[in-house]
Amino acid sequence: MKALFIAAASLLTLSASAFAENKTSVVLVHGAFADGSSWSKVITRLQKNHTEVIAVQLPLTSLKDDVAATQRAIARAHGDVVLVGHSWGGTVISEAGNDARVKSLVYVAAFAPDSSQSTADLVERYPAPPGSAGIAKTADGYLYLPSKAVSEDFAPDVKSSEQNVIAATQGPIRADAFGEKVTHAAWHDKPSWFVVSRNDRMINPELERAMAETIHAHTTEVAASHVSMVSQPEAIVRVIEKARTYSD
C-alpha cells in the first residue's frame, strides 16, 4: 500500500512539473458574434500539452471595455502570455497586447489596426465581404447574426449542430465599437503571427493578407471559413505553439 501511495504521489509531481515547465500561458480573445466557447476545440488541444489557457468573455460593449476584460485575463495568467485574437478580437489584442507580460500576438482571421486606426477604417479599404449583408441590428444599436447568416457566411464549413450552437451563444456587439481607434498598436513591438482564412465571407481575405503583411507577421493560410478555430483547430494550435516557443 505504501508503494502505491508513493507511485501516485510521483505521478502527481510529474504532472505538476510538466505544467510548471510550460511557463507561457495562452489567452484567447473571441470576436464579434461569438463568445469564449468558440475556442473550445483549441482549448482542449492546448491543455493536453499542459498549457495554461484562459478564454476571455468580452462584454462587446466598447473597445475600452473589451480591452479591460482582456487585461484582467492577462493578470490572472502565469508567466509570459501569448495573446490570440479572432476577428474583432484582433483589434482588442492590438491594444491589450501592450501589456509587458505579452510576448507575442496571434491574429486568427482578425483585424489588425494600426495606432490611431479603427476596425471601420480597415474595412473601408476593401470590397465588402458577402457576409456583411447578413448582419442584423437591434433597436439599441447592437449587431448580431441571424441563424441563416451563421450557416451561410460565418461558419459554413462546420456541422449544422455546431452552427446552431454558434448562433445561440453569439455575443451581439455594439456597432459603435467598430469606430473606436487603437491608441498604440502592440504589433509594432511584439512578434506576430497571422492565420488567413482563404474562404472567409466575413472579412475580405485580401484585407487579411494585407494586414498580415503590414504587421510583418509570420503568416499561414488555411482553406477555411471565418471560424478556422472551429473547423481547423489543429492548424490554429500549431500556429499558437510556434508563437509560444518563439525566441528572438
Solvent accessible surface area in square Angstrom, and as a share of the most:
residue,aa,sasa,rsa
1,M,163,0.73
2,K,155,0.66
3,A,77,0.60
4,L,117,0.58
5,F,134,0.56
6,I,99,0.50
7,A,50,0.39
8,A,46,0.36
9,A,54,0.42
10,S,52,0.33
11,L,124,0.62
12,L,131,0.65
13,T,84,0.49
14,L,118,0.59
15,S,59,0.38
16,A,64,0.49
17,S,45,0.29
18,A,30,0.24
19,F,87,0.36
20,A,62,0.48
21,E,137,0.62
22,N,22,0.11
23,K,152,0.65
24,T,15,0.09
25,S,3,0.02
26,V,0,0.00
27,V,0,0.00
28,L,0,0.00
29,V,0,0.00
30,H,2,0.01
31,G,0,0.00
32,A,3,0.02
33,F,13,0.05
34,A,5,0.04
35,D,34,0.18
36,G,3,0.03
37,S,55,0.36
38,S,16,0.10
39,W,0,0.00
40,S,57,0.37
41,K,65,0.28
42,V,0,0.00
43,I,34,0.17
44,T,70,0.41
45,R,76,0.28
46,L,0,0.00
47,Q,96,0.43
48,K,159,0.67
49,N,72,0.37
50,H,79,0.35
51,T,2,0.01
52,E,32,0.14
53,V,22,0.13
54,I,16,0.08
55,A,31,0.24
56,V,6,0.04
57,Q,114,0.51
58,L,15,0.08
59,P,60,0.38
60,L,3,0.02
61,T,42,0.24
62,S,18,0.11
63,L,8,0.04
64,K,162,0.69
65,D,59,0.31
66,D,0,0.00
67,V,12,0.07
68,A,35,0.27
69,A,9,0.07
70,T,0,0.00
71,Q,85,0.38
72,R,148,0.54
73,A,4,0.03
74,I,1,0.01
75,A,76,0.59
76,R,161,0.59
77,A,6,0.05
78,H,124,0.56
79,G,39,0.38
80,D,71,0.37
81,V,0,0.00
82,V,0,0.00
83,L,0,0.00
84,V,0,0.00
85,G,0,0.00
86,H,0,0.00
87,S,8,0.05
88,W,1,0.00
89,G,0,0.00
90,G,0,0.00
91,T,0,0.00
92,V,0,0.00
93,I,0,0.00
94,S,0,0.00
95,E,32,0.14
96,A,1,0.01
97,G,0,0.00
98,N,58,0.30
99,D,48,0.25
100,A,102,0.79
101,R,76,0.28
102,V,3,0.02
103,K,56,0.24
104,S,0,0.00
105,L,0,0.00
106,V,0,0.00
107,Y,0,0.00
108,V,0,0.00
109,A,0,0.00
110,A,0,0.00
111,F,15,0.06
112,A,4,0.03
113,P,0,0.00
114,D,48,0.25
115,S,37,0.24
116,S,81,0.52
117,Q,20,0.09
118,S,2,0.01
119,T,2,0.01
120,A,32,0.25
121,D,42,0.22
122,L,10,0.05
123,V,58,0.33
124,E,139,0.62
125,R,166,0.61
126,Y,73,0.28
127,P,101,0.64
128,A,77,0.60
129,P,17,0.11
130,P,75,0.47
131,G,0,0.00
132,S,46,0.30
133,A,97,0.75
134,G,26,0.25
135,I,57,0.29
136,A,25,0.20
137,K,128,0.54
138,T,49,0.29
139,A,121,0.94
140,D,107,0.55
141,G,18,0.17
142,Y,54,0.20
143,L,25,0.12
144,Y,75,0.29
145,L,1,0.01
146,P,53,0.33
147,S,77,0.49
148,K,138,0.59
149,A,7,0.06
150,V,1,0.01
151,S,38,0.25
152,E,90,0.40
153,D,13,0.07
154,F,3,0.01
155,A,0,0.00
156,P,56,0.35
157,D,65,0.34
158,V,17,0.10
159,K,150,0.64
160,S,79,0.51
161,S,67,0.43
162,E,41,0.19
163,Q,23,0.10
164,N,99,0.51
165,V,87,0.50
166,I,20,0.10
167,A,19,0.15
168,A,86,0.66
169,T,54,0.32
170,Q,28,0.12
171,G,15,0.15
172,P,58,0.36
173,I,0,0.00
174,R,87,0.32
175,A,25,0.19
176,D,90,0.46
177,A,0,0.00
178,F,40,0.17
179,G,46,0.44
180,E,48,0.22
181,K,111,0.47
182,V,1,0.01
183,T,103,0.60
184,H,79,0.35
185,A,0,0.00
186,A,0,0.00
187,W,18,0.06
188,H,98,0.44
189,D,94,0.49
190,K,38,0.16
191,P,41,0.26
192,S,3,0.02
193,W,10,0.03
194,F,0,0.00
195,V,0,0.00
196,V,0,0.00
197,S,0,0.00
198,R,114,0.41
199,N,85,0.44
200,D,6,0.03
201,R,94,0.34
202,M,22,0.10
203,I,6,0.03
204,N,24,0.12
205,P,26,0.16
206,E,93,0.42
207,L,7,0.03
208,E,0,0.00
209,R,79,0.29
210,A,30,0.23
211,M,6,0.02
212,A,3,0.02
213,E,133,0.60
214,T,75,0.44
215,I,6,0.03
216,H,158,0.71
217,A,18,0.14
218,H,86,0.38
219,T,70,0.41
220,T,47,0.28
221,E,58,0.26
222,V,11,0.06
223,A,57,0.44
224,A,1,0.00
225,S,2,0.01
226,H,2,0.01
227,V,2,0.01
228,S,0,0.00
229,M,0,0.00
230,V,13,0.08
231,S,34,0.22
232,Q,56,0.25
233,P,7,0.04
234,E,83,0.37
235,A,9,0.07
236,I,0,0.00
237,V,15,0.08
238,R,147,0.54
239,V,4,0.02
240,I,0,0.00
241,E,33,0.15
242,K,118,0.50
243,A,0,0.00
244,R,42,0.15
245,T,90,0.52
246,Y,75,0.28
247,S,91,0.59
248,D,166,0.86
